[in-house]
Amino acid sequence: MPRDRRDYFYRKAKKEGYRSRAAFKLKQINEKFNLIRKGDTVVDLGAAPGGWLQVALELSGGTVVGVDILPIGEIEGAETIKGDIRLDTTIEKIRAKIKKEGADVVICDAAPNLSGNWSYDHARSIDLATSALECARKILKPRGRFAVKVFQGDMFPGFINKVRQSFVKSQAFSPEASRKQSAEIYVIGKQLLPGIVKMNEEYTVVIEDIGASGDGIARISDFVVFVKGAKQGETVTIKIRDVKPNFAFGEIIV
Ligand SMILES: C[S@@+](CC[C@H](N)C(=O)[O-])C[C@H]1O[C@@H](n2cnc3c(N)ncnc32)[C@H](O)[C@@H]1O
């Protein structure tokens, strides 16, 4: 008998009418992080057979879109797309189904078909999770929220760093419904940052103005950067030290 058949969450899912045991992982993630809220537009990447879609619908009641390379059986109230989340053509199809302002939440439980070769499966999981992050950056509203599954391994720290660069808050979390022996972990990101300026990157800017706090104000593609100790009119090279959703702080290096 396969392990799933004996599994507590497998039986619970059957009993409560969920299409997968994974449904409880999303419930537990949501209890901890308040990711999906009433009225949210939610995009679920790697959504088949649809347990997460069912939970997302319960939590939001708004527009819920599921994407998978496999067909997803109809779920009343949810929109589905058959497509590969790594392709721009799929992202375009998602955009066509959500409001122009973008999605409030992107969730991704996608997993590669396991080969049994651990480092290969880990690398493919990181690749999928990175595609999900890129997709999230393209379709989320500013300050949007994100959750993605990854199989742990040596490329995990690099991946979580990428999430950290994109969100104000990020955290790894292992819900109780993930099997104890499983190496899967979920990475949560909250408050998507604009991609215009990045932490620790250098820019040469003109100080256009002085703000109320005395800091210089520069703009990079209309995004405000406060620069301590700068004088109006001067051109300086700065390094970005902190990024917030609506502005950043830079330090003069030259
Ligand atoms: C663990 S299942 C998701 C279960 C789902 N969260 C639920 O609760 O029913 C992982 C899914 O990821 C999908 N997947 C894997 N690679 C994908 C890709 N490149 N694009 C879209 N879906 C993908 C698989 O087809 C599979 O259905």
The ligand as an SDF file (V2000), in Angstrom:
LIG
                    3D

 27 29  0  0  0  0  0  0  0  0999 V2000
    2.3690   18.8020   -6.0720 C   0  0  0  0  0  0  0  0  0  0  0  0
    1.4690   19.1580   -7.5160 S   0  0  0  0  0  0  0  0  0  0  0  0
    0.4680   20.5170   -7.0160 C   0  0  0  0  0  0  0  0  0  0  0  0
   -0.6400   20.1700   -6.0870 C   0  0  0  0  0  0  0  0  0  0  0  0
   -1.6200   21.2900   -5.8760 C   0  0  0  0  0  0  0  0  0  0  0  0
   -1.0410   22.3630   -5.0580 N   0  0  0  0  0  0  0  0  0  0  0  0
   -2.8710   20.8100   -5.1940 C   0  0  0  0  0  0  0  0  0  0  0  0
   -3.0930   21.1690   -4.0300 O   0  0  0  0  0  0  0  0  0  0  0  0
   -3.6370   20.0890   -5.8260 O   0  0  0  0  0  0  0  0  0  0  0  0
    2.6730   19.8820   -8.5520 C   0  0  0  0  0  0  0  0  0  0  0  0
    2.1770   20.2880   -9.9340 C   0  0  0  0  0  0  0  0  0  0  0  0
    3.1700   21.0750  -10.5730 O   0  0  0  0  0  0  0  0  0  0  0  0
    2.9700   20.9160  -11.9630 C   0  0  0  0  0  0  0  0  0  0  0  0
    4.1160   21.4380  -12.7120 N   0  0  0  0  0  0  0  0  0  0  0  0
    5.3960   20.9740  -12.7130 C   0  0  0  0  0  0  0  0  0  0  0  0
    6.1430   21.6870  -13.5740 N   0  0  0  0  0  0  0  0  0  0  0  0
    5.3340   22.6540  -14.1090 C   0  0  0  0  0  0  0  0  0  0  0  0
    5.5410   23.7080  -15.0420 C   0  0  0  0  0  0  0  0  0  0  0  0
    6.7390   23.9070  -15.5910 N   0  0  0  0  0  0  0  0  0  0  0  0
    4.5020   24.4820  -15.3770 N   0  0  0  0  0  0  0  0  0  0  0  0
    3.2780   24.2720  -14.8180 C   0  0  0  0  0  0  0  0  0  0  0  0
    3.0210   23.2930  -13.9240 N   0  0  0  0  0  0  0  0  0  0  0  0
    4.0420   22.4800  -13.5670 C   0  0  0  0  0  0  0  0  0  0  0  0
    2.7640   19.4310  -12.1000 C   0  0  0  0  0  0  0  0  0  0  0  0
    2.1310   19.1240  -13.3300 O   0  0  0  0  0  0  0  0  0  0  0  0
    1.8910   19.1120  -10.8820 C   0  0  0  0  0  0  0  0  0  0  0  0
    0.5290   19.0860  -11.2120 O   0  0  0  0  0  0  0  0  0  0  0  0
  1  2  1  0
  2  3  1  0
  2 10  1  0
  3  4  1  0
  4  5  1  0
  5  6  1  0
  5  7  1  0
  7  8  2  0
  7  9  1  0
 10 11  1  0
 11 12  1  0
 11 26  1  0
 12 13  1  0
 13 14  1  0
 13 24  1  0
 14 15  1  0
 14 23  1  0
 15 16  2  0
 16 17  1  0
 17 18  1  0
 17 23  2  0
 18 19  1  0
 18 20  2  0
 20 21  1  0
 21 22  2  0
 22 23  1  0
 24 25  1  0
 24 26  1  0
 26 27  1  0
M  CHG  2   2   1   9  -1
M  END
$$$$
